[in-house]
Amino acid sequence: MEEGFVREGLVGFDAPAPFRVEVKAVERHSDLTALKLSIMTTAEKPATGDFGYDGLRGNSTTFGRFRLLDPVGGKVYFTLREKDAGGLTFGTRHPMGSLSEDFRPGVRYPVEVYFPPLPASVKAVSLVPDLPVAPMTGLPITDGAAEPVAKERAQSEEPSPGTEFQWPVVPPSGEIWSGVSGVNEFVETPQKTTYEEGGQETVGLRTDVLFAFDKATLSDKAAAILDEAVRETRERADPAKPPITIEGHTDSKGETSYNQDLSVKRAEVVRDYLVNKLGPGYTYQATGKGESEPIAKNENPDGSDNPEGRARNRRVEISYRIKEEKPDVTGTTVPPSDVRGFTRPPAPFQTEAGPVAGSLQWQRGDDRLRIDFHPLRRDGAYVVAAFNVVSEGASLFIAVPAPFNGWDSVFSAGAEYGAFILVDPASKARFHPLKMASKFVENWVPSFQPGQIGRGYVYYPAPADNVTSITLEAENIGQVANLPIS
């Protein structure tokens, strides 16, 4: 791998320090993927760092906060770990417990981290760490020359700046926990929502467009919306993997039993329309969920009514398994709708994030943050938003509670940057942070001193290919218009 795959950022919880992370190789082996790094603190004094989830079991920590994203296949790969209660990550182990085991300034620490094997078709991945460090796109996969082996800790107690120091390496053995997650995406328009989870797609049609108020009779506008849904279903749904499920949903106004009955009737009407247009080559199932599964809040945080949220909850969802592409087919995949972009090759690595394209100010009490956004980049099927979070307060900023949690959407409320939604002004499409299992493809805001900078990022579904700029709406903070997309 060529030199220069480098990122810098603050690492650590109680006393974050500046670190430099360089990717040396992403190696393909028969039964695992090896990520090889060189990590160094650029602080003036020793720094603890925190690169692992697994704490102090055995007086050791690891490098489990690194993750690999296949932006074309839509998969996130997690570090291989021991399959027991402790779950230590295999690879380099960073002994803790004394100052001599901290990262020493100017000393390079080689680090190995292992992941599940990547498919042969994957030629490049993105490194998306759960750390306040920007992602690295376009990391090429190389064939590993030799299988990983155990390594002992170097004998030196106080390595000098400019030298390299080896901590122990534990290759995978015994029972191994191996984690790969498909990503889930959520896109909203005034007419519908699109939710994709692995090979399952769900299109939610707004019932305010399909039906008259409190009725299960199709409106005059319904045919155009349903015909578009029929076209997408014919292109996308796999008849060999039934059924096509049609679910009705309501908001929370009215009696629960009445809402349940109305949701069933509306689902059956949409099912009948699909049967008539698509024909008998598919299997259909109509159900109703009433008010039990909202996608937005029916009420505001102060308890007042939230009409927009209620409107989003009134919907009929059409769900199906997506047709799989044949192995010998190359090129791009079909976008779920006219607001969703095609899948591109992985983005090449970019040394610099680009100029600041817009900023926002956030304040809570005496805490003040400035968020400087860089141009967005397309990476496979997604776009990545990168930004710097700068502390402008007079004292230590502690990120509890997290400053950019969202509230408006049930889907992205749990994201560290759930308040940041991408909005295409032309189509009114709203793109929510990309989700993997219960987490999101993003990092988080650290606690830091005045003037320090946290590197933030979050992935989103890519908007249509002809969209070259977009608005970032930050709930209760403001918005940044005309963010470039390249």
N, C-alpha and C positions, 0 to 999 in steps of 0.2 A: 504493500500500500504506500502511495506517495506521501511525503511529509505534508503537514499543514492541516490535518483534521483536528483542530484545536478549538476549545471553548473555555471561557473563564467565567467564574461566578462565585457568589458567597455560598458556603456550605457549613452547616452546623445549626443547632437550635438555640442554645443558651448564649453562645458567643460565636456567631458565624464569622468565618475568615475567608479571605479570597483564595481560590484554588484555580489551578490550570489543569484541564483534562485533555489529553491527547489520545486519539485512537490510533493504535499502531496496526491493527489488523482485525478483520472479522473473518474467521476461518471456518470453512465447512469441513466437518468430520463425519464419519459414517453414522454415529449415534448422538452427536451433539454439535452445537455451534460454539466456538470459542471467541470471545471478545477480549482483545488484548489492549491494555491501556498503559499510559504513563501518567501518573498523578503527582502534582507538586503544589505545595502552598506557596503563594507569593507574599505571605504575611512576613512581618519582621520578627515574629517570635513563633515558637512551636504552636501548632493548632491541632485540635482533636479531630475535627471533621465529623461527618456522620453520613456515610454512604450506604448504610445497611438498615434493614428493618428489624433485625433480630437481636439488637441490644447487647447485653453483657453476659449471656449464657456462656459459661466456660471462660469468662473474662476475655472474651473475644468478640469483635464485630466483623462484619463482612461488607460486601459491595452489592447488596440486593436491590438497591434503588435504581439500578440501570435496567432499561427495557429496550427491546428492539421492535420496531414497527415495519411491517411489510405494507407500504401504502398502496400497492396495486392489489394484493390479495386480501387486504382488510383484516390483518391478523396482528395481534400484539403478543410477543414472546417474553415470558418472565424467566428469571434466573432459576436454574436447577437447585433444589434444596433437599436437605435431609427430610425424609418422610417420618417425622416424629413430632412431639409436642413443641420442641424448640425450633425446628425447621431452619437450621443454619444454612445459608447459601454456600454451595460448593465454590471452590476457587481460592483466591487469595484471602487469608484471614489476618485481620489487623489486631494484634494483641493490645489490650488496653490495661490500665491499672497503674501506670507510672508515667511520669512526664517523658521519660526516655522513649516511650512508644508513640508519642505524638508525631504528626508530620513535622519534620524539621525544615525550616526555610531553605529553599534552593536545592533540596535533595529530591531526586527523581525516584518514585516508587513504582516499579512495574506491577501491574495488576492483571489478573486473569479472572474472567467471569464466564460461566457456562450457561447455555440456553438449549432448548430443544432443537433438534435438527431442522434446518430450513429445507423446503422443497427444492428440487434441482432447478425449477423454473425461476426461482428468486435470484436475481443477479445483484441487487443492491437493496439496502435497508436504511432506515432512519433510526438514529439513537435518540430515544425520547425519555430522558431520565426523570425520575420523580425527585428532582433537585432543582434549586434556583439557578439552573444552567440552561442555556439555549440548546435546542435540539441540533443534531447534525444529520443532514439529509444526504442521500446519494453515497453512502459508504459501500464500496464494492466488496463482494464476497469472493474470497480466494480459497483455494484448496489447501487445507492444512498439511504441512509436511510430516508432522509427527503427532501422535496422540498425546494429550495432556498427561503430565506426570507430576508426582508429588515433589515439592521443593521445601527445603529446610530454611529456617530463618537465618539471615546473615549473622555472623558472629560479632560484628562491630556494634558497640553500644551507642556511640554518638557519631553518626555519619556526618561528613562535612558537606557544605554547599558545593554543588557541581558534581557530586558523586551519585551513584545509584545504590539503593538499599532494597534487599529482597526480604519480604515477609513470607511466612510459610504459605504454601499452596496445597490445597486438599482437592484432588480430582474426584469426580462423582464415583460413588461406590455404594453397595448395599441397596436399600430401598430408597428410591428417588422420587421426589415430588416434581412433576413436570407440568408447567402451566402455559397454555396457549388460549387466547381469548379472541373471538370475533368481535368486531366493533359494531356499535349500534349508532345509527344516525337519525336525526329528527329535523325535518324541514316543514315549515308552515307557510301557506299562502292564504289569502282571504277566502278561497274556495275549499281548500283541503289541507291535510297534513300528510307527510310521507315519513314512515318509520321503517328503517331497515335494520334487521338484527340477523347477522350471518346470512343464511340462505332464505330467510323469511322476510317478506315485504308486506307492510300494512299501509293502505291508503285510506285516510279518514276524510269523508266528504261532509261538509257543513250542512246540517239539516235545515238551517235558516234559508239556504239556497234551494234545497231539494223540496221542502215541504212548506205549506202554509203553517202559521202559528198553531200549535196544539193539534195538528192534523197528521194523518198518515196517507194523504193523497198528494201525488206529485204535482209540483208547481209548473208553470209555463217555462221556467228557466231550467228545470231539472234535466230535460233531454240532452242539452249540450254538455252539461257536466257529466252525466252518466255515460253518454256516448264516448267521451274522452276516457273515462274509467274503463269502459269496455275495450277500447283500443289498447290501453296500457296493459290490461289483464291478458288480452290475447297475445301480446308481444312478450310478456314477462312470466306469466303463470305456467307452471309445469303440470299438464293434465295427468302425468304419470305419478304425481305426488299429491293426491287429493287430501282434503277437500279445499275448495274455495270457501272461506268462512266469511259470513256477513254478520256483523255485530252492530246493534243499535245502542246508542248512549244518549243520555239526557243530562241537563244540569240538575241542581239539587232543589229547585223550586217545585212545590207541589208534593203530593203524597207519594211515598216510596213505591207503593203498589201500583199507583197510576203511572208513574214514570217507567216502571218495569214493563207494564203492558204496552205503553206507547212505543218503547224502544224495540220490543219484539215485532209489533205491527210494521214499523218503519223498515226494520231489517228484512222482513218478508217481502215488502213492496220492492225494495232494491234487488233482492234475490230474484224475484220474478222477472224484473227488467233484464238482469244479466242472463238468465236462462233463455229468454226470448231472443237476445242478441248474440250470445255466444254459442248457444245450441247445447245438445246433449253430450258433447265430448268431455264435459267436466262434471265433477261431483260438487254439490253445493250444500252448505249448512247455514241456516239462519238462526241467530240467537239474539237475546237482548240482555244488556247489563244494567239498564236503568241509569241511576246516578252513582253507581258503585265504583266506577273507574274513571275519575276525571283526569284530564291532561293539563288543566290549569286550575287556579284557585277560584272558587265561586265567590269568595269574599276577600276583601283587602285585609292587611294586617290589623287595622283598627276595627274590624268587624263590619265595616260598611259594604254595601253591595259592589260586586265587580262585574259589570255587564259584559265587558270584553272577554273575561275569563269564562263566564257562563256560555257565551256564544261559541267559544272554542270547544267547550265540553259537549255541546249539542251536535252530534255527528253520527254517521254510519261508517263503520270501518270494513274494508274489504281486504282480507288477508290471504296470501298464497305463498307456496314455495316457488322460488325463482328458478327458471330454467338454467341448467349448468352449461357453460360453454364447452365445446368439444376440445380435447387436448391439442388437436392439430390446428386450431383456429388462432390466429394472431391478430393483434390490433386492439381497438378500444372496446369497452363494454357499452351496452346501451344504457343511457341515463334513465333514472326512474321517471323523469318528467322533463318538461321544457325549461324548468328552473334549475335543474341539476346538471353539473358538468360531466363530460366524458372522463374516463380514467386515462391518465397520461402516464408516461414513464416516471420513475422516481426523480425528484428534483436533484440536480447536481449540487454538490457541496458549495456553500457560499461562505467565504471568509468573514465578510462584514454583513451586518443586517440591513445596511442601507441607511439613507437619511431619515430623520424624524419626520413623519408625514402628518402628525397631529398629536395633541396632548389633552389630558384631562386632569382636573384637580379633585382630590378626595380629602375630606376632613372629618375627624371624629374627636371632639374635645380639643386638646392641644396637639393631637397627632395630625400631620399633614403629609400627603403623598402626592407626587406628580407622576403620571403615567405617560410615557413617551412611546407612541406606536410607530413601528416601522412598516414599510410596504409588506403586504401579504404575498405569500408564495404558494403556487400550486405544487403539490407533492403527491403523485399518483392520483387517487380518487378524492383527494382532500386539499384544503388550504391550511396553512399554518400562520397564525398571527403571533408575531414576536414583539415584545415591548420591554422597556425598562421601567421599573418602579423605583422612584427616587424618594428617599426620606427627606422632607423639608422641615420637620419639627425640630424642637430644641433639645429633645432628649431621646433615649432609646425607644424605638417603636416596637411594640410587641403585637404580633399579628393574631391576637385572640380577643374577640372572635375574628375569623377571617374577613378581610375588608371587602371582598368582591363576590361573596356568595350571592346567588340569585334568589328570587322569591316567586317570580311571575309564573314559571313553568314547573310542573311536577317533574318533567323529564330531566331538566338541567339544574334543579334547585340544589342538588348535592355537590355540584362542581365548585372547585375553588374559584373559578372565574365564571360562575353561572350567571352573573349579572351582565356579562359581555355577550351580546347577540349580534350577529351579522345580518344586515337588512339590505336587500337589493331595492333601491327606490323605484325602479321601473316595474318589477313584477310584484313588489311588496313581500317577496319571499323572505322568511326569517330562518336563519341557519343557527342551530344550537350546538354547543360543544360536543365533540365526538366522545362517545361513551364506550367503555369496555367493561363488561360485567357490571359491577356496582361503582366503578371508578371511571375517571375520564382521562383522555389523552392530553395531559397538561402537567404543569408543575404547580408550585405554590409560592405565596409571598412569605419570605423569612422575616424574622425579627432582626432589625439592624439599626445602626447608629446614624445620627444626622449626616446627610451627605452620601451615605453608602447607597449602592445601586443593586437591586435584585433583578435578575434576568427572568422575565416571564414569557410563557408561551402557552398556546392552546390550539388544538386542531379542530377543524370544522368540515362538514361536507362541502365539496367544491360547488360554487354557483355555476350557472351556465357558461359555456366557453366564451360567449361574446361579452360577458361582464368583465370589464377591465378596472373597475373601481367599485367600492362598496362602502356602506355606512356601518360603523360600529356603534350600537346603542348600549350605553352602560346604565343599567337600571338605577334610578335615583341619583345619578351622577351627571349625566349629559351624553353627548354623542360626538363622534368624529366622523365627518363626512368626507367622501372622496378619497378613502384609503386605496392606494393603487394595488392591483393584483397582477402579478407577473407569472 
